[in-house]
């Protein structure tokens, strides 16, 4: 029988603080990288989208491998925590390299963007998969995990707000795009800010040996074969994980359309490029404010019901965003804020549901495979984001987007359609997928007691 021990506030906040550091990189990749490719680097939108697709497919593969390696890692600091210390400086360096601006032709720019983004994503995964896996290791209480996910999102969107607010201002303060090192220096300055947060997570958390030993150990060819078999069994027998897997594919593919188009929307639809460094962080601040509320609702009701409530809110807000034709920045901010308030629920609930599937996996198969579960789910997320990037690059081309010039009325209408109608379709699919999700609080506690 597994003993469930309350997590201290120090442990909960120390772990959650790590996501401040991760979202310096993730939100820059998600919100700033595509406009950087098209408007600064000068890469064709379709090629830029293809970079995201290929890099995300690689990322998904790397996540599963890194998850298997992390599960088998044994050190005096634990299985997962050492990666936060020893791999994080490499992540900062990879982030800087991704923002170089070489003066090459389209083929050269495509190759450079692809290689540098693959490097960045691999470095990110080496740190982030072990970090996420810690959530299943340091707590086994479903309500506590909802709180952890809520606090994680508070720190996550704080980090995202910092990078989307600070990086454009740093670039401007360093002379804009006059030098091909401007973006690199800005990336380095904001990247270094992440390191103390990773160190804080390392210092604030502890991995119970009992749970670590429930995973396989030893890096070898035979172990790799065993891991492939364990992964296949996990796919066959872990129904809740498959539902979470499918939901994160749908939500990442659909709802990220809004986030990735936000810079284009502010720059061209509102015709206020001066507000990019204000409205983009504003959306993240709204996420920050609502993340704890969704976590509280998940504890009071259930994660499934909370997801369906978020679906209803998203359906209303996306419809309003598309139908209201205003270009008033204040009204636009209200609409963007309302969309963000709904969308943050999916991220909170995803990270709250995923650790629960680790115990379900142990109950069904006899082994936890913490990091494999997180690597598998991360693969789903990366696959969706890659498809999102490729689809968005294609759609920008189809609606007639041309960088750094005023857009036609049809292009602007097409931009709103991409931001609202595709996510509406995602709302309907994710609601159908989550409808029969079986792990409520009572069922999860029963499973923990039996393993």
Protein Blocks (a to p, Z undefined) as FASTA:
>chain_A
ZZdddddfklmmmmmmmmmmmmmmmmmmmmmmmmmmmmmnopafklmmmmmmmmmmmmmm
mmmmmmmmmmmpccfkbjklmmmmmmmmmmmmmmmmmmgccdbdfklmmmmmmmmmmmmm
mmmmmmmmmmmmmmmmmpccfklmmmmmmmmmmmmmmmmmmmmmmmmmmmmmnopjmbck
lmmmmmmmmmmmmmmmmmmmmmmpccdfklmmmpcehidfklmmmmmmmmmmmmmmmmml
mmmmmmmmmmmmmmmmmmmmmmmmmmmmnopaklmmmmmmmmmmmmmmmmmmmmmmmmmm
cmklmmmmmmmmmmmmmmmmmmpmcfbfklmmmmmmmmmmmmmmmmmmmmmmmmmmmmmm
mmmnopaklmmmmmmmmmmmmmmmmmmmmmmmmmmmmnopaehiacdfklmmmmmmmmmm
mmmmmmmmmmmmmmmocbdfklmmmmmmmZZ
